[in-house]
Amino acid sequence: MMAGHGEDDIAGGGLVRHIPVMLDEVLAALEPAAGQTIIDGTFGAGGYTSAILAAGADVIAIDRDPDAIETGRSLEAESGGRLRLVHGRFSELDTAAEELVDGVVLDIGVSSMQLDEAERGFSFRSDGPLDMRMAQTGPTAADVVNTFKTNDLTRILGILGEERHASRVARMIEKRRSVRPFERTSDLASAIEGVLGRNPKDKINPATRSFQGLRIFVNDELGELARALFAAERALKPGGRLVVVTFHSLEDRIVKKFITDRSSQATGSRHLPALEERVATFTKAGGIVAASDAEAERNPRARSAKLRAAIRTDAPARAENPSLFGLPSLPLVASAGER
C-alpha cells in the first residue's frame, strides 16, 4: 500500500508539527563528524541539517521550495559559515559542492510544512487552490485534472496513487470538468468521495490515493529521485555515505534497485559474453530499517518510513541508466493545459 507519509493523517493533509523522521537512525547511518561535508538534499524545515550541524559536520542543504530556503536563512546565518542553502532540485546535488562530499541524505516526498499551508494545495482537509507544486513553478494539479485525457488520468492515479478505482475517478473528473473545472482541493476531494463512497470505518479518505498520485506526477518525484541517486554517486567521495528515507513502495523500490545494481559487479547472463566490465560503486550498509513502533506512535509520518544506506567505493561513477528503475511511461506534466 502506498498511502505513505502517515496514511490519511499526512497524505490527506492533517496538520502535523514538523518532526524529522528516523533522525537517530539517519545519524547512525550517516555518521556525521567534524571536518566532513554532508549534502542534505531535502532541507524542508531543517531537521536533519540541524542535527548534522550539531554533530560537527558542515552542510550543503538543497530544496526546490523557495519558502523552505527563505525560512532556513536564519539557521544559515547562525551556522558561522557551516551551512550553505541552495535553491534547486536535489537531482542536481552533485553540482552544489565544489569537491566530493562525505555524505548525502534524502528524505523523500512532501514536507509537513507544505501540507500545513492550505494555499499550497497539497491538502484536502484545509481547502486551498488545487496546486501541489513544490517548486511553485510550472503546471499545477488543476492543470492536469482539467486538461489530461481520461486514459492518462487513469494511469497517473492508478500507477502513482495505486488507486484501485482509478478509471472510475478519471471518468468522473472528465464528466464534471466539462460542466465546471476543478480549482479547489475540497471540490476535487468531495467529488472523489462522491463517486467512490466512504465506509465510516475507513481511516483513509477516499481521495488520499488520487491526491498522492497527482502530487507525485506534478513534481516528477520518482524521476527526481532516480536522477538524485545518480547525482549522489557522482558527488560522494570513497567511503562517503548515502542515506535515503522513503515513505512508500514506489520510492523504496527505486532506492533498492539502485543500491542493488551499484553494489553488484554482475555483467548479465552467464550464458552470454559480458557487454561491459562493471565494478561496484557502492557497498550495502546493512539492510532496510523501519521506524520504531514508538516513533510511529508519536509521529504519524514515520509509520511507513523505510531507510536504506550504502557506502561509496573508490570506483568511478557509472553512466546513468534510468531503465534500471522501470519507471512508468506517463505523459509529460509540461503538457498540462495544452490539450
Contacts in CASP RR format, 6 or more apart in sequence:
PFRMAT RR
TARGET T0000
AUTHOR 0000-0000-0000
METHOD contacts of the structure
MODEL  1
MMAGHGEDDIAGGGLVRHIPVMLDEVLAALEPAAGQTIIDGTFGAGGYTS
AILAAGADVIAIDRDPDAIETGRSLEAESGGRLRLVHGRFSELDTAAEEL
VDGVVLDIGVSSMQLDEAERGFSFRSDGPLDMRMAQTGPTAADVVNTFKT
NDLTRILGILGEERHASRVARMIEKRRSVRPFERTSDLASAIEGVLGRNP
KDKINPATRSFQGLRIFVNDELGELARALFAAERALKPGGRLVVVTFHSL
EDRIVKKFITDRSSQATGSRHLPALEERVATFTKAGGIVAASDAEAERNP
RARSAKLRAAIRTDAPARAENPSLFGLPSLPLVASAGER
1 162 0 8 1.000
1 248 0 8 1.000
1 249 0 8 1.000
2 161 0 8 1.000
2 162 0 8 1.000
2 209 0 8 1.000
2 212 0 8 1.000
2 248 0 8 1.000
2 249 0 8 1.000
2 250 0 8 1.000
3 11 0 8 1.000
3 162 0 8 1.000
3 204 0 8 1.000
3 208 0 8 1.000
3 209 0 8 1.000
3 212 0 8 1.000
3 248 0 8 1.000
3 304 0 8 1.000
4 10 0 8 1.000
4 11 0 8 1.000
4 212 0 8 1.000
4 247 0 8 1.000
4 248 0 8 1.000
4 303 0 8 1.000
4 304 0 8 1.000
5 11 0 8 1.000
5 109 0 8 1.000
5 110 0 8 1.000
5 247 0 8 1.000
5 248 0 8 1.000
5 301 0 8 1.000
5 304 0 8 1.000
6 247 0 8 1.000
6 300 0 8 1.000
6 301 0 8 1.000
6 302 0 8 1.000
6 303 0 8 1.000
6 304 0 8 1.000
7 203 0 8 1.000
7 204 0 8 1.000
7 208 0 8 1.000
7 300 0 8 1.000
7 303 0 8 1.000
7 304 0 8 1.000
8 203 0 8 1.000
8 204 0 8 1.000
8 205 0 8 1.000
8 208 0 8 1.000
9 16 0 8 1.000
9 300 0 8 1.000
9 301 0 8 1.000
10 16 0 8 1.000
10 112 0 8 1.000
10 115 0 8 1.000
10 300 0 8 1.000
10 301 0 8 1.000
11 208 0 8 1.000
11 209 0 8 1.000
11 211 0 8 1.000
11 212 0 8 1.000
12 115 0 8 1.000
12 123 0 8 1.000
12 124 0 8 1.000
12 125 0 8 1.000
12 205 0 8 1.000
12 207 0 8 1.000
12 208 0 8 1.000
12 211 0 8 1.000
13 115 0 8 1.000
13 122 0 8 1.000
13 123 0 8 1.000
13 124 0 8 1.000
13 125 0 8 1.000
13 126 0 8 1.000
14 115 0 8 1.000
14 116 0 8 1.000
14 123 0 8 1.000
14 125 0 8 1.000
14 126 0 8 1.000
15 115 0 8 1.000
15 116 0 8 1.000
15 125 0 8 1.000
15 126 0 8 1.000
16 112 0 8 1.000
16 115 0 8 1.000
16 116 0 8 1.000
16 299 0 8 1.000
16 300 0 8 1.000
16 301 0 8 1.000
17 112 0 8 1.000
18 44 0 8 1.000
18 45 0 8 1.000
18 47 0 8 1.000
18 111 0 8 1.000
18 112 0 8 1.000
18 113 0 8 1.000
19 112 0 8 1.000
19 298 0 8 1.000
19 299 0 8 1.000
19 301 0 8 1.000
19 302 0 8 1.000
20 26 0 8 1.000
20 45 0 8 1.000
20 46 0 8 1.000
20 47 0 8 1.000
20 48 0 8 1.000
20 51 0 8 1.000
20 107 0 8 1.000
21 107 0 8 1.000
21 245 0 8 1.000
21 291 0 8 1.000
21 295 0 8 1.000
21 299 0 8 1.000
21 301 0 8 1.000
21 302 0 8 1.000
21 305 0 8 1.000
22 245 0 8 1.000
22 289 0 8 1.000
22 291 0 8 1.000
22 295 0 8 1.000
22 302 0 8 1.000
22 305 0 8 1.000
22 307 0 8 1.000
23 47 0 8 1.000
23 48 0 8 1.000
23 51 0 8 1.000
25 289 0 8 1.000
25 291 0 8 1.000
25 307 0 8 1.000
26 48 0 8 1.000
26 51 0 8 1.000
26 105 0 8 1.000
26 243 0 8 1.000
26 245 0 8 1.000
26 307 0 8 1.000
27 51 0 8 1.000
27 52 0 8 1.000
27 55 0 8 1.000
29 241 0 8 1.000
29 243 0 8 1.000
29 285 0 8 1.000
29 289 0 8 1.000
29 307 0 8 1.000
29 309 0 8 1.000
30 38 0 8 1.000
30 52 0 8 1.000
30 103 0 8 1.000
30 105 0 8 1.000
30 241 0 8 1.000
30 243 0 8 1.000
30 309 0 8 1.000
31 241 0 8 1.000
32 38 0 8 1.000
32 52 0 8 1.000
32 55 0 8 1.000
32 56 0 8 1.000
32 57 0 8 1.000
32 102 0 8 1.000
32 103 0 8 1.000
33 55 0 8 1.000
33 56 0 8 1.000
33 57 0 8 1.000
34 56 0 8 1.000
34 57 0 8 1.000
35 56 0 8 1.000
35 57 0 8 1.000
35 58 0 8 1.000
36 56 0 8 1.000
36 57 0 8 1.000
36 58 0 8 1.000
36 101 0 8 1.000
36 102 0 8 1.000
36 103 0 8 1.000
37 57 0 8 1.000
37 58 0 8 1.000
37 59 0 8 1.000
37 60 0 8 1.000
37 97 0 8 1.000
37 101 0 8 1.000
37 102 0 8 1.000
37 103 0 8 1.000
38 52 0 8 1.000
38 57 0 8 1.000
38 58 0 8 1.000
38 59 0 8 1.000
38 60 0 8 1.000
38 101 0 8 1.000
38 102 0 8 1.000
38 103 0 8 1.000
38 104 0 8 1.000
38 105 0 8 1.000
39 59 0 8 1.000
39 60 0 8 1.000
39 61 0 8 1.000
39 62 0 8 1.000
39 93 0 8 1.000
39 96 0 8 1.000
39 97 0 8 1.000
39 101 0 8 1.000
39 103 0 8 1.000
39 104 0 8 1.000
39 105 0 8 1.000
39 232 0 8 1.000
39 235 0 8 1.000
40 46 0 8 1.000
40 48 0 8 1.000
40 49 0 8 1.000
40 52 0 8 1.000
40 59 0 8 1.000
40 60 0 8 1.000
40 61 0 8 1.000
40 62 0 8 1.000
40 105 0 8 1.000
41 61 0 8 1.000
41 62 0 8 1.000
41 63 0 8 1.000
41 90 0 8 1.000
41 93 0 8 1.000
41 104 0 8 1.000
41 105 0 8 1.000
41 106 0 8 1.000
41 228 0 8 1.000
42 48 0 8 1.000
42 62 0 8 1.000
42 63 0 8 1.000
42 90 0 8 1.000
42 105 0 8 1.000
42 106 0 8 1.000
42 107 0 8 1.000
42 108 0 8 1.000
42 109 0 8 1.000
42 111 0 8 1.000
43 49 0 8 1.000
43 61 0 8 1.000
43 62 0 8 1.000
43 63 0 8 1.000
43 68 0 8 1.000
43 69 0 8 1.000
43 72 0 8 1.000
43 85 0 8 1.000
44 63 0 8 1.000
44 65 0 8 1.000
44 68 0 8 1.000
44 107 0 8 1.000
44 111 0 8 1.000
44 113 0 8 1.000
45 68 0 8 1.000
45 71 0 8 1.000
45 111 0 8 1.000
45 112 0 8 1.000
45 113 0 8 1.000
46 61 0 8 1.000
46 72 0 8 1.000
46 75 0 8 1.000
48 105 0 8 1.000
48 107 0 8 1.000
49 59 0 8 1.000
49 61 0 8 1.000
49 75 0 8 1.000
49 83 0 8 1.000
50 75 0 8 1.000
52 59 0 8 1.000
52 105 0 8 1.000
53 59 0 8 1.000
53 79 0 8 1.000
53 82 0 8 1.000
53 83 0 8 1.000
56 82 0 8 1.000
57 102 0 8 1.000
58 81 0 8 1.000
58 82 0 8 1.000
58 83 0 8 1.000
59 79 0 8 1.000
59 82 0 8 1.000
59 83 0 8 1.000
59 84 0 8 1.000
60 83 0 8 1.000
60 84 0 8 1.000
60 86 0 8 1.000
60 96 0 8 1.000
60 97 0 8 1.000
60 101 0 8 1.000
61 83 0 8 1.000
61 84 0 8 1.000
61 85 0 8 1.000
61 86 0 8 1.000
62 85 0 8 1.000
62 86 0 8 1.000
62 87 0 8 1.000
62 88 0 8 1.000
62 89 0 8 1.000
62 90 0 8 1.000
62 93 0 8 1.000
62 96 0 8 1.000
63 69 0 8 1.000
63 85 0 8 1.000
63 86 0 8 1.000
63 87 0 8 1.000
63 88 0 8 1.000
64 87 0 8 1.000
64 88 0 8 1.000
64 89 0 8 1.000
64 90 0 8 1.000
64 134 0 8 1.000
64 135 0 8 1.000
65 111 0 8 1.000
65 114 0 8 1.000
65 134 0 8 1.000
65 135 0 8 1.000
65 136 0 8 1.000
66 87 0 8 1.000
66 135 0 8 1.000
66 136 0 8 1.000
67 113 0 8 1.000
67 117 0 8 1.000
67 136 0 8 1.000
68 111 0 8 1.000
68 113 0 8 1.000
69 85 0 8 1.000
69 86 0 8 1.000
69 87 0 8 1.000
71 113 0 8 1.000
72 85 0 8 1.000
73 85 0 8 1.000
75 83 0 8 1.000
76 83 0 8 1.000
76 84 0 8 1.000
76 85 0 8 1.000
86 96 0 8 1.000
88 135 0 8 1.000
89 135 0 8 1.000
89 224 0 8 1.000
90 106 0 8 1.000
90 224 0 8 1.000
90 228 0 8 1.000
90 231 0 8 1.000
91 223 0 8 1.000
91 224 0 8 1.000
91 225 0 8 1.000
91 227 0 8 1.000
91 228 0 8 1.000
91 231 0 8 1.000
92 227 0 8 1.000
92 231 0 8 1.000
93 104 0 8 1.000
93 228 0 8 1.000
93 231 0 8 1.000
93 232 0 8 1.000
93 235 0 8 1.000
94 231 0 8 1.000
94 232 0 8 1.000
94 234 0 8 1.000
94 235 0 8 1.000
95 231 0 8 1.000
96 235 0 8 1.000
97 235 0 8 1.000
100 235 0 8 1.000
100 236 0 8 1.000
100 237 0 8 1.000
101 235 0 8 1.000
101 236 0 8 1.000
101 237 0 8 1.000
101 240 0 8 1.000
102 236 0 8 1.000
102 237 0 8 1.000
102 239 0 8 1.000
102 240 0 8 1.000
102 241 0 8 1.000
103 236 0 8 1.000
103 240 0 8 1.000
103 241 0 8 1.000
103 242 0 8 1.000
103 243 0 8 1.000
104 232 0 8 1.000
104 235 0 8 1.000
104 236 0 8 1.000
104 241 0 8 1.000
104 242 0 8 1.000
104 243 0 8 1.000
105 243 0 8 1.000
105 244 0 8 1.000
105 245 0 8 1.000
106 225 0 8 1.000
106 228 0 8 1.000
106 232 0 8 1.000
106 243 0 8 1.000
106 244 0 8 1.000
106 245 0 8 1.000
107 245 0 8 1.000
108 221 0 8 1.000
108 225 0 8 1.000
108 244 0 8 1.000
108 245 0 8 1.000
108 246 0 8 1.000
108 247 0 8 1.000
108 251 0 8 1.000
109 221 0 8 1.000
109 247 0 8 1.000
109 251 0 8 1.000
110 122 0 8 1.000
110 134 0 8 1.000
110 215 0 8 1.000
112 301 0 8 1.000
114 120 0 8 1.000
114 122 0 8 1.000
114 134 0 8 1.000
115 122 0 8 1.000
115 123 0 8 1.000
116 123 0 8 1.000
118 126 0 8 1.000
118 127 0 8 1.000
118 128 0 8 1.000
118 185 0 8 1.000
119 128 0 8 1.000
119 129 0 8 1.000
119 131 0 8 1.000
120 131 0 8 1.000
120 132 0 8 1.000
120 133 0 8 1.000
121 128 0 8 1.000
121 129 0 8 1.000
121 130 0 8 1.000
121 131 0 8 1.000
121 132 0 8 1.000
121 141 0 8 1.000
121 185 0 8 1.000
122 131 0 8 1.000
122 132 0 8 1.000
122 211 0 8 1.000
122 215 0 8 1.000
123 185 0 8 1.000
124 185 0 8 1.000
124 186 0 8 1.000
124 188 0 8 1.000
124 189 0 8 1.000
124 205 0 8 1.000
124 207 0 8 1.000
124 211 0 8 1.000
126 185 0 8 1.000
127 184 0 8 1.000
127 185 0 8 1.000
127 186 0 8 1.000
128 184 0 8 1.000
128 185 0 8 1.000
128 186 0 8 1.000
129 140 0 8 1.000
129 142 0 8 1.000
129 183 0 8 1.000
129 184 0 8 1.000
129 185 0 8 1.000
130 140 0 8 1.000
130 141 0 8 1.000
130 142 0 8 1.000
130 145 0 8 1.000
130 182 0 8 1.000
130 183 0 8 1.000
130 184 0 8 1.000
130 185 0 8 1.000
130 187 0 8 1.000
130 188 0 8 1.000
131 140 0 8 1.000
131 141 0 8 1.000
131 142 0 8 1.000
132 140 0 8 1.000
132 141 0 8 1.000
132 211 0 8 1.000
132 214 0 8 1.000
132 215 0 8 1.000
132 218 0 8 1.000
132 219 0 8 1.000
133 139 0 8 1.000
133 140 0 8 1.000
133 141 0 8 1.000
133 218 0 8 1.000
133 219 0 8 1.000
134 219 0 8 1.000
135 219 0 8 1.000
138 333 0 8 1.000
138 334 0 8 1.000
139 218 0 8 1.000
139 333 0 8 1.000
139 334 0 8 1.000
139 336 0 8 1.000
139 337 0 8 1.000
140 218 0 8 1.000
140 336 0 8 1.000
141 214 0 8 1.000
141 215 0 8 1.000
141 218 0 8 1.000
142 181 0 8 1.000
142 182 0 8 1.000
142 183 0 8 1.000
143 336 0 8 1.000
143 337 0 8 1.000
144 153 0 8 1.000
144 156 0 8 1.000
144 214 0 8 1.000
144 217 0 8 1.000
144 218 0 8 1.000
144 333 0 8 1.000
144 336 0 8 1.000
145 153 0 8 1.000
145 173 0 8 1.000
145 177 0 8 1.000
145 182 0 8 1.000
145 188 0 8 1.000
145 214 0 8 1.000
146 177 0 8 1.000
146 181 0 8 1.000
146 182 0 8 1.000
146 337 0 8 1.000
147 336 0 8 1.000
147 337 0 8 1.000
147 338 0 8 1.000
147 339 0 8 1.000
148 156 0 8 1.000
148 331 0 8 1.000
148 336 0 8 1.000
148 339 0 8 1.000
149 339 0 8 1.000
150 167 0 8 1.000
150 170 0 8 1.000
150 171 0 8 1.000
150 173 0 8 1.000
150 174 0 8 1.000
151 170 0 8 1.000
152 330 0 8 1.000
152 331 0 8 1.000
153 166 0 8 1.000
153 169 0 8 1.000
153 170 0 8 1.000
153 173 0 8 1.000
153 174 0 8 1.000
154 166 0 8 1.000
154 167 0 8 1.000
154 169 0 8 1.000
154 170 0 8 1.000
155 166 0 8 1.000
155 328 0 8 1.000
155 330 0 8 1.000
156 166 0 8 1.000
156 213 0 8 1.000
156 214 0 8 1.000
156 217 0 8 1.000
156 330 0 8 1.000
156 331 0 8 1.000
157 163 0 8 1.000
157 166 0 8 1.000
157 169 0 8 1.000
157 170 0 8 1.000
157 209 0 8 1.000
157 210 0 8 1.000
157 213 0 8 1.000
157 214 0 8 1.000
158 164 0 8 1.000
158 166 0 8 1.000
158 209 0 8 1.000
158 213 0 8 1.000
159 328 0 8 1.000
159 330 0 8 1.000
160 212 0 8 1.000
160 213 0 8 1.000
160 214 0 8 1.000
160 216 0 8 1.000
160 217 0 8 1.000
160 222 0 8 1.000
160 250 0 8 1.000
160 328 0 8 1.000
160 330 0 8 1.000
161 209 0 8 1.000
161 210 0 8 1.000
161 212 0 8 1.000
161 213 0 8 1.000
161 216 0 8 1.000
162 209 0 8 1.000
162 249 0 8 1.000
163 169 0 8 1.000
163 209 0 8 1.000
163 210 0 8 1.000
163 213 0 8 1.000
165 195 0 8 1.000
165 196 0 8 1.000
166 210 0 8 1.000
168 195 0 8 1.000
168 196 0 8 1.000
169 192 0 8 1.000
169 195 0 8 1.000
169 196 0 8 1.000
169 210 0 8 1.000
172 191 0 8 1.000
172 192 0 8 1.000
172 195 0 8 1.000
173 182 0 8 1.000
173 188 0 8 1.000
173 191 0 8 1.000
176 182 0 8 1.000
176 191 0 8 1.000
182 188 0 8 1.000
182 191 0 8 1.000
185 211 0 8 1.000
188 207 0 8 1.000
188 210 0 8 1.000
188 211 0 8 1.000
189 205 0 8 1.000
189 207 0 8 1.000
189 211 0 8 1.000
192 206 0 8 1.000
192 207 0 8 1.000
192 210 0 8 1.000
193 205 0 8 1.000
193 206 0 8 1.000
193 207 0 8 1.000
194 206 0 8 1.000
196 206 0 8 1.000
197 206 0 8 1.000
198 205 0 8 1.000
198 206 0 8 1.000
212 248 0 8 1.000
215 221 0 8 1.000
216 222 0 8 1.000
216 250 0 8 1.000
217 330 0 8 1.000
217 333 0 8 1.000
218 333 0 8 1.000
220 333 0 8 1.000
221 251 0 8 1.000
222 250 0 8 1.000
222 251 0 8 1.000
222 254 0 8 1.000
222 325 0 8 1.000
222 327 0 8 1.000
222 328 0 8 1.000
223 322 0 8 1.000
223 327 0 8 1.000
225 251 0 8 1.000
225 254 0 8 1.000
225 255 0 8 1.000
226 254 0 8 1.000
226 258 0 8 1.000
226 322 0 8 1.000
226 325 0 8 1.000
226 327 0 8 1.000
227 320 0 8 1.000
227 322 0 8 1.000
229 242 0 8 1.000
229 244 0 8 1.000
229 254 0 8 1.000
229 255 0 8 1.000
229 258 0 8 1.000
230 317 0 8 1.000
230 320 0 8 1.000
232 242 0 8 1.000
233 242 0 8 1.000
233 262 0 8 1.000
233 281 0 8 1.000
233 282 0 8 1.000
233 312 0 8 1.000
233 317 0 8 1.000
233 318 0 8 1.000
234 317 0 8 1.000
236 242 0 8 1.000
236 312 0 8 1.000
237 312 0 8 1.000
238 312 0 8 1.000
238 313 0 8 1.000
238 314 0 8 1.000
239 311 0 8 1.000
239 312 0 8 1.000
239 313 0 8 1.000
239 314 0 8 1.000
240 311 0 8 1.000
240 312 0 8 1.000
241 285 0 8 1.000
241 309 0 8 1.000
241 310 0 8 1.000
241 311 0 8 1.000
241 312 0 8 1.000
242 259 0 8 1.000
242 282 0 8 1.000
242 309 0 8 1.000
242 310 0 8 1.000
242 311 0 8 1.000
242 312 0 8 1.000
243 307 0 8 1.000
243 308 0 8 1.000
243 309 0 8 1.000
244 255 0 8 1.000
244 307 0 8 1.000
244 308 0 8 1.000
244 309 0 8 1.000
245 305 0 8 1.000
245 306 0 8 1.000
245 307 0 8 1.000
246 252 0 8 1.000
246 255 0 8 1.000
246 305 0 8 1.000
246 306 0 8 1.000
246 307 0 8 1.000
246 308 0 8 1.000
247 301 0 8 1.000
247 304 0 8 1.000
247 305 0 8 1.000
247 306 0 8 1.000
248 304 0 8 1.000
252 288 0 8 1.000
252 306 0 8 1.000
252 308 0 8 1.000
253 325 0 8 1.000
254 325 0 8 1.000
254 327 0 8 1.000
255 308 0 8 1.000
256 288 0 8 1.000
256 308 0 8 1.000
257 324 0 8 1.000
257 325 0 8 1.000
257 326 0 8 1.000
258 324 0 8 1.000
258 325 0 8 1.000
259 282 0 8 1.000
259 284 0 8 1.000
259 308 0 8 1.000
259 310 0 8 1.000
261 321 0 8 1.000
261 324 0 8 1.000
262 280 0 8 1.000
262 281 0 8 1.000
262 282 0 8 1.000
262 310 0 8 1.000
262 318 0 8 1.000
263 280 0 8 1.000
263 281 0 8 1.000
263 282 0 8 1.000
263 283 0 8 1.000
263 284 0 8 1.000
263 310 0 8 1.000
264 278 0 8 1.000
264 280 0 8 1.000
265 278 0 8 1.000
265 279 0 8 1.000
265 280 0 8 1.000
266 278 0 8 1.000
267 274 0 8 1.000
267 275 0 8 1.000
267 276 0 8 1.000
267 277 0 8 1.000
267 278 0 8 1.000
268 274 0 8 1.000
268 275 0 8 1.000
278 318 0 8 1.000
279 313 0 8 1.000
279 315 0 8 1.000
279 316 0 8 1.000
280 313 0 8 1.000
280 315 0 8 1.000
281 312 0 8 1.000
281 313 0 8 1.000
281 315 0 8 1.000
281 316 0 8 1.000
281 317 0 8 1.000
281 318 0 8 1.000
282 310 0 8 1.000
282 311 0 8 1.000
282 312 0 8 1.000
282 313 0 8 1.000
283 310 0 8 1.000
283 311 0 8 1.000
283 313 0 8 1.000
284 309 0 8 1.000
284 310 0 8 1.000
285 309 0 8 1.000
285 310 0 8 1.000
285 311 0 8 1.000
286 309 0 8 1.000
287 308 0 8 1.000
287 309 0 8 1.000
288 306 0 8 1.000
288 307 0 8 1.000
288 308 0 8 1.000
289 306 0 8 1.000
289 307 0 8 1.000
289 308 0 8 1.000
289 309 0 8 1.000
290 305 0 8 1.000
290 306 0 8 1.000
290 307 0 8 1.000
291 299 0 8 1.000
291 302 0 8 1.000
291 303 0 8 1.000
291 305 0 8 1.000
295 302 0 8 1.000
296 302 0 8 1.000
296 303 0 8 1.000
END
